[in-house]
């Protein structure tokens, strides 16, 4: 079981930026597909962005051009840079690491609140 710890959440005004980080307990991320999901109150968890082990990225349509996912395998860390934040981006953001066999590992989540 891989432990994932997110950080970097908080409160920000509309138009602001935040950078989320997720660090794994073991040196395994180099072969894992990493992703960020989010879940707003009363809504289902949704995919935000993914990054494969070769660095290929994919984004949900509403995040394209505003969010950037990246990874540092040497630091066992995946990042989510979020710019031009909107109130509808308010949610708990979760880090996900999927092994080559399909096993999913989740972080505990970090709250992001966008409000004036």
Backbone torsions as a table, in degrees:
resi	resn	phi	psi	omega
1	UNK	NA	128.0	179.3
2	UNK	-94.2	130.8	176.0
3	UNK	-91.5	130.8	178.7
4	UNK	-120.5	131.7	-178.5
5	UNK	-124.8	117.5	178.4
6	UNK	-91.6	154.2	173.7
7	UNK	-154.1	166.8	174.9
8	UNK	104.1	-4.7	177.5
9	UNK	-71.4	172.5	179.0
10	UNK	161.5	-163.7	-179.7
11	UNK	-108.4	139.3	-178.6
12	UNK	-148.6	153.8	177.1
13	UNK	-80.0	156.3	175.2
14	UNK	-53.2	137.1	-176.7
15	UNK	90.8	-10.2	-179.2
16	UNK	-80.7	-176.7	-176.9
17	UNK	-132.4	151.9	172.4
18	UNK	-143.5	153.1	174.8
19	UNK	-124.5	117.4	177.6
20	UNK	-93.5	146.8	176.0
21	UNK	-127.9	150.4	177.0
22	UNK	-141.3	119.0	-177.1
23	UNK	-113.9	134.7	179.9
24	UNK	-91.6	154.4	-177.3
25	UNK	-78.9	-16.7	-176.6
26	UNK	-133.7	160.3	-178.1
27	UNK	-83.2	74.3	-175.8
28	UNK	-125.8	-12.1	-170.1
29	UNK	-64.5	-19.0	-175.3
30	UNK	-61.2	-26.7	-178.5
31	UNK	-109.8	4.2	-176.9
32	UNK	-98.5	149.0	166.1
33	UNK	-85.3	129.6	-176.6
34	UNK	-111.1	151.0	-177.1
35	UNK	-153.8	159.6	169.0
36	UNK	-117.0	134.3	172.9
37	UNK	-121.2	166.5	173.9
38	UNK	-144.7	155.6	178.0
39	UNK	-140.4	117.4	177.1
40	UNK	-89.6	158.0	-180.0
41	UNK	-55.9	129.3	176.9
42	UNK	77.4	5.5	-178.4
43	UNK	-122.3	162.2	177.1
44	UNK	-75.9	155.9	175.3
45	UNK	-66.4	135.0	-178.3
46	UNK	-127.4	151.6	178.5
47	UNK	-74.2	134.9	176.7
48	UNK	-100.7	-53.6	-176.9
49	UNK	-162.8	153.5	175.1
50	UNK	-130.3	156.8	173.6
51	UNK	-143.4	125.7	-178.5
52	UNK	-83.5	177.1	-177.3
53	UNK	-68.8	-19.0	177.4
54	UNK	-97.4	7.9	174.6
55	UNK	91.6	3.0	177.0
56	UNK	-70.6	136.1	-175.9
57	UNK	-118.8	156.6	177.5
58	UNK	-147.8	141.6	-176.3
59	UNK	-130.7	148.4	168.0
60	UNK	-65.5	147.8	-173.4
61	UNK	-55.5	-40.1	-175.1
62	UNK	-72.2	-11.7	-178.9
63	UNK	-103.7	-12.7	-177.1
64	UNK	-60.3	132.9	179.5
65	UNK	85.9	-13.6	179.5
66	UNK	-112.7	-36.1	-176.5
67	UNK	-109.1	147.4	176.4
68	UNK	-134.9	124.3	176.0
69	UNK	-99.8	140.5	178.5
70	UNK	-149.0	167.0	-178.6
71	UNK	-141.7	150.6	174.0
72	UNK	-127.5	98.2	-175.4
73	UNK	-65.1	-31.9	179.5
74	UNK	-64.7	-27.5	-179.9
75	UNK	-103.7	5.7	-178.6
76	UNK	53.5	39.2	-171.1
77	UNK	-131.8	141.3	171.8
78	UNK	-119.6	144.4	-175.9
79	UNK	-121.4	156.7	170.0
80	UNK	-135.5	108.3	175.0
81	UNK	-89.1	123.4	-176.4
82	UNK	-119.0	118.1	179.3
83	UNK	-116.9	164.6	178.2
84	UNK	49.4	49.0	-175.4
85	UNK	-67.1	145.7	-178.5
86	UNK	-120.4	158.5	177.5
87	UNK	-55.9	-32.6	-179.5
88	UNK	-73.0	-5.4	173.3
89	UNK	-83.0	-5.5	178.1
90	UNK	-61.9	124.4	-176.3
91	UNK	-177.6	171.3	166.4
92	UNK	-90.1	127.5	-178.0
93	UNK	-102.4	130.9	-176.5
94	UNK	-117.7	139.5	173.6
95	UNK	-91.0	141.9	179.2
96	UNK	-132.7	137.2	174.8
97	UNK	-127.7	119.2	-178.6
98	UNK	-108.7	126.2	-178.1
99	UNK	-75.9	167.0	177.0
100	UNK	-60.8	-22.0	178.1
101	UNK	-89.4	-1.8	177.3
102	UNK	96.0	1.7	179.0
103	UNK	-72.1	133.2	-178.2
104	UNK	-101.7	139.3	175.0
105	UNK	-126.0	137.4	-175.7
106	UNK	-123.5	147.0	169.8
107	UNK	-83.8	179.1	-176.3
108	UNK	-84.2	-13.1	179.5
109	UNK	95.4	150.6	176.2
110	UNK	-136.8	134.6	-174.7
111	UNK	-80.3	132.6	171.7
112	UNK	-120.9	124.4	179.9
113	UNK	-123.6	124.8	179.4
114	UNK	-115.7	111.9	-174.8
115	UNK	-156.9	147.0	175.2
116	UNK	-93.6	NA	NA
